[in-house]
Amino acid sequence: MGDLGRHPVANRSDVRDFLVSRRARVSPGRAGLPVLGRRRVPGLRREEVALLAGVSVDWYTRLEKGHIGGVSREVLDAVAGVLRLDAEERVYLFDLARAARRPRAAEVAAEAALPATAQWLLDSMTLSSAMVTGRRQDVLAVNPLARALYAPLFASATTRDGGRANLARYHFLDAGAREFYGDWAGTADVLVAALRAEAGRDPRDGATRELVGELTAASTEFRARWSAHDVLLHPRGAKTFRHPEAGELSLSYHSVDLPISATETRHVCACTAEPGSTDEARLRALVG
């Protein structure tokens, strides 16, 4: 099973909180265990997870305290199965383990600049609003239609750093975001889950920690979602906007990863309207 304490790193609290929250979701009956007597904790006990995963109680206790760096893939798979983790939560758990195995002195590489060809790609998408975002929901590039659609974001007082907008900062710190997004709560869930996944991939990323700290201190809505440790991926779906000029817009979106180097990708989200619809006419009118 390896040395659980080999690489002490800053993500122990994330490991602990994630595993505890997922253990609390799984009832004994759901795990195939009999319910005997009064239970003082929600969900499974630590010893029950250990039994079902085939490890000792002491070993699982250390894992739940954050000692994840030396854990094998097979054991993590077993624990994930007992805790009924979905595909996205499994990815997050393995990201936490991978981050814990890195040397403590590892530096977080600066976010690579987008190549010029990325902007060419966005500009060629004339019937869709297209936006590239970075690891921390910074807006790195947009096409003209996206700039017009997200005008309230770019005009927000939360836009900083030489005009760079951040979707999460706008969403939780600008009161106007509640009017702009038709489903503010649903979008909030996705944004926080995306930041949670990024923090799991590299807990040493100081810029991510700084943003999370800022939003946690300023927003009770963000704080509640962050503590839930939810991990969500929404590659496609529908969004509703209440645009100050175009009115209400119901758009479909698709999200894809854009490779910018051999090891780096960025996130592209394109929003478009049903051909021939009123929404399409309103969207096109934003850029004349």
matplotlib code that plots the C-alpha trace (Angstrom):
import matplotlib.pyplot as plt

x = [0.0, 3.0, 4.1, 1.1, 3.1, 5.9, 5.1, 3.4, 1.7, -0.8, -3.8, -4.3, -7.3, -8.9, -8.4, -9.9, -12.9, -13.6, -13.5, -15.5, -18.2, -18.5, -18.5, -21.4, -23.5, -23.4, -25.9, -25.1, -28.1, -26.8, -23.4, -25.1, -24.5, -27.1, -28.2, -27.8, -28.5, -28.2, -25.7, -24.0, -22.6, -24.3, -23.4, -20.7, -18.3, -14.6, -14.3, -17.0, -15.3, -12.1, -13.8, -15.5, -12.3, -10.2, -7.8, -7.1, -9.0, -5.8, -4.7, -8.0, -7.9, -4.6, -5.9, -8.8, -6.5, -4.9, -2.0, -2.7, 0.6, 1.8, -1.6, -1.8, -4.3, -5.9, -6.6, -7.9, -10.2, -11.5, -12.2, -13.9, -16.1, -17.1, -17.9, -19.9, -17.8, -19.0, -16.5, -15.8, -15.3, -12.8, -10.8, -10.7, -9.6, -6.8, -5.7, -5.4, -3.2, -1.1, -0.6, 0.5, 3.2, 5.0, 8.1, 7.3, 9.5, 7.7, 6.9, 3.7, 4.4, 3.0, 0.0, 1.2, 0.1, -2.4, -1.0, -2.3, -4.0, -6.4, -7.8, -8.0, -10.1, -12.5, -12.9, -13.8, -16.8, -19.2, -22.5, -21.4, -20.2, -16.8, -14.7, -11.4, -10.9, -7.9, -7.4, -8.9, -11.8, -9.9, -11.2, -8.2, -9.8, -13.2, -14.6, -16.7, -20.0, -18.8, -17.6, -21.0, -22.9, -20.9, -20.9, -22.0, -19.0, -16.5, -18.1, -18.1, -16.1, -14.8, -12.8, -9.2, -5.6, -5.5, -9.0, -9.0, -12.3, -12.9, -16.1, -16.1, -15.3, -18.0, -20.5, -20.1, -19.0, -21.2, -24.8, -25.7, -24.7, -27.9, -29.9, -27.6, -27.7, -31.1, -29.9, -27.5, -27.4, -26.8, -24.0, -22.5, -22.4, -20.5, -18.0, -17.2, -16.9, -14.4, -12.3, -12.4, -11.2, -8.3, -7.3, -7.2, -4.9, -2.4, -2.8, 0.4, -1.1, -1.0, -3.2, -6.0, -5.7, -5.7, -8.9, -10.6, -9.6, -11.0, -14.3, -14.7, -14.3, -16.6, -19.4, -21.5, -22.9, -19.3, -18.3, -21.2, -20.5, -16.8, -17.2, -19.5, -16.5, -18.7, -17.0, -19.1, -18.3, -20.8, -19.5, -22.8, -26.2, -28.4, -27.9, -30.3, -29.0, -30.9, -29.0, -29.4, -29.8, -30.9, -33.3, -33.7, -31.6, -31.8, -28.6, -27.0, -23.4, -20.6, -17.3, -14.1, -10.4, -8.1, -4.5, -2.0, 1.2, 2.2, 1.1, -1.3, -4.9, -7.4, -11.2, -13.3, -17.0, -19.2, -22.8, -25.1, -28.9, -31.2, -31.1, -34.0, -35.1, -35.8, -32.8, -30.6, -31.9, -31.3, -27.8, -26.8, -28.1, -25.6, -22.8, -24.9]
y = [0.0, 2.3, 4.9, 7.1, 9.9, 10.1, 13.5, 15.8, 18.6, 21.3, 19.3, 17.1, 19.1, 18.8, 15.1, 14.8, 17.0, 15.3, 11.8, 12.7, 14.4, 11.4, 8.9, 10.8, 10.4, 6.6, 4.8, 1.4, -0.1, 1.4, -0.2, -3.6, -3.5, -4.3, -1.3, -2.3, 0.0, 3.8, 5.5, 8.7, 9.6, 10.1, 7.5, 4.9, 4.7, 4.6, 1.0, 0.1, 1.8, 0.0, -3.3, -2.9, -1.5, -4.4, -2.3, -1.9, 0.7, 2.4, 2.6, 4.1, 6.5, 7.8, 8.1, 10.1, 12.4, 13.3, 10.9, 10.0, 10.5, 6.8, 5.2, 2.8, 3.2, -0.1, 0.9, 4.3, 2.5, 0.3, 3.3, 5.2, 2.2, 2.0, 5.7, 5.5, 8.2, 9.2, 9.6, 13.3, 12.6, 9.8, 12.2, 14.6, 12.0, 10.8, 14.4, 14.9, 11.8, 12.9, 16.4, 14.8, 12.8, 15.8, 17.0, 19.7, 22.3, 21.9, 25.3, 26.0, 27.0, 30.3, 30.1, 30.0, 32.7, 31.8, 31.5, 34.1, 31.2, 30.8, 34.3, 33.5, 30.5, 32.5, 35.2, 32.7, 31.6, 34.4, 32.8, 31.8, 33.6, 32.0, 32.5, 31.0, 30.7, 29.8, 27.6, 30.1, 31.2, 34.2, 35.3, 35.0, 35.6, 36.3, 36.9, 40.0, 38.2, 37.0, 40.5, 41.9, 39.1, 39.3, 43.1, 43.3, 41.1, 43.3, 46.5, 45.1, 46.7, 43.2, 43.2, 44.0, 43.3, 45.5, 44.7, 40.9, 39.6, 36.6, 34.7, 33.5, 36.9, 38.6, 35.9, 36.1, 39.7, 41.7, 41.9, 42.5, 38.8, 37.6, 39.5, 38.7, 34.9, 33.2, 30.4, 32.1, 29.2, 26.5, 28.5, 29.2, 25.4, 24.8, 27.7, 26.6, 22.9, 23.9, 25.8, 22.9, 20.6, 23.0, 23.2, 19.5, 19.3, 21.6, 22.7, 24.8, 27.2, 30.4, 32.3, 29.8, 29.8, 33.6, 33.7, 31.1, 33.0, 36.2, 34.7, 32.7, 35.8, 37.9, 35.5, 33.2, 31.6, 30.7, 29.6, 27.1, 25.7, 25.4, 23.5, 21.0, 19.7, 19.0, 18.3, 18.8, 18.8, 20.2, 19.9, 21.0, 22.3, 25.4, 28.9, 31.8, 35.3, 38.6, 41.0, 44.7, 45.4, 42.1, 41.0, 37.4, 34.9, 31.1, 29.6, 26.2, 25.8, 23.3, 23.3, 21.8, 21.8, 23.7, 22.4, 25.3, 23.2, 19.6, 19.7, 22.7, 23.1, 25.9, 25.8, 27.0, 27.6, 28.5, 29.6, 29.6, 29.9, 27.7, 28.6, 30.8, 31.5, 34.8, 34.1, 33.9, 37.2, 38.9, 37.4, 38.6, 42.0, 42.5, 42.9, 44.4]
z = [0.0, 0.2, 2.7, 3.4, 4.9, 2.4, 0.9, 3.4, 1.3, 1.6, 0.3, 3.4, 4.5, 1.0, 1.1, 4.6, 3.9, 0.6, 2.0, 5.1, 3.1, 0.7, 3.5, 5.1, 1.9, 1.8, 4.1, 5.5, 3.5, 0.3, 1.0, 1.7, 5.5, 8.2, 10.3, 14.0, 16.9, 17.0, 14.8, 15.9, 12.4, 9.1, 6.5, 6.9, 9.8, 9.1, 10.1, 7.6, 4.8, 5.7, 5.8, 2.5, 0.8, 2.2, 4.3, 8.0, 10.1, 11.1, 7.4, 6.3, 9.2, 8.1, 4.5, 5.7, 7.6, 4.3, 3.9, 0.3, -1.5, -1.4, -2.0, -4.9, -7.7, -6.8, -3.2, -4.4, -6.8, -3.9, -1.7, -4.5, -5.1, -1.5, -1.4, -4.6, -6.3, -9.8, -12.7, -11.9, -8.2, -9.1, -11.3, -8.4, -5.9, -8.2, -8.8, -5.1, -4.9, -7.8, -6.3, -3.0, -4.7, -6.1, -4.3, -1.7, -3.4, -6.7, -8.3, -10.1, -13.7, -14.8, -17.0, -20.6, -23.0, -25.7, -29.2, -31.8, -33.6, -30.7, -31.3, -35.0, -34.2, -32.0, -34.5, -37.2, -35.1, -36.3, -35.3, -31.8, -28.7, -28.0, -24.9, -23.7, -19.9, -17.9, -14.9, -12.5, -14.7, -16.0, -19.4, -21.7, -25.1, -26.6, -30.1, -30.8, -30.1, -26.7, -25.8, -26.7, -24.9, -21.8, -21.8, -18.1, -17.1, -18.9, -17.5, -13.9, -11.2, -10.5, -13.8, -12.9, -13.8, -16.8, -17.9, -17.4, -16.3, -14.0, -14.3, -10.6, -9.2, -11.3, -10.4, -6.6, -6.0, -8.5, -7.6, -11.2, -12.0, -10.4, -13.0, -15.9, -15.5, -15.8, -13.6, -11.2, -8.7, -11.3, -12.9, -9.4, -8.8, -12.0, -11.4, -7.8, -8.9, -11.6, -9.1, -6.7, -9.5, -10.3, -6.7, -6.5, -9.5, -7.9, -4.3, -4.6, -7.1, -5.0, -7.4, -7.1, -3.3, -3.3, -5.4, -3.3, -0.2, -1.6, -2.6, 0.7, 2.8, 0.7, -0.3, 1.9, -1.3, -2.5, 1.0, 1.3, -2.2, -1.6, 1.7, -0.1, -2.2, -5.2, -8.5, -11.7, -15.4, -17.9, -21.4, -22.9, -21.9, -22.0, -20.6, -20.2, -20.2, -19.4, -21.6, -21.0, -24.7, -26.3, -23.6, -22.6, -24.6, -24.4, -25.8, -26.1, -25.1, -25.8, -23.9, -25.2, -24.3, -26.6, -26.7, -26.6, -26.0, -25.5, -21.9, -21.5, -22.5, -22.1, -21.9, -24.8, -24.3, -27.3, -27.0, -29.9, -30.7, -32.5, -36.3, -37.3, -33.8, -32.1, -29.9, -32.9, -34.3, -30.9, -30.6, -34.1, -33.4, -30.6, -33.2, -35.9]

ax = plt.figure().add_subplot(projection="3d")
ax.plot(x, y, z, "-o")
ax.set_aspect("equal")
plt.show()
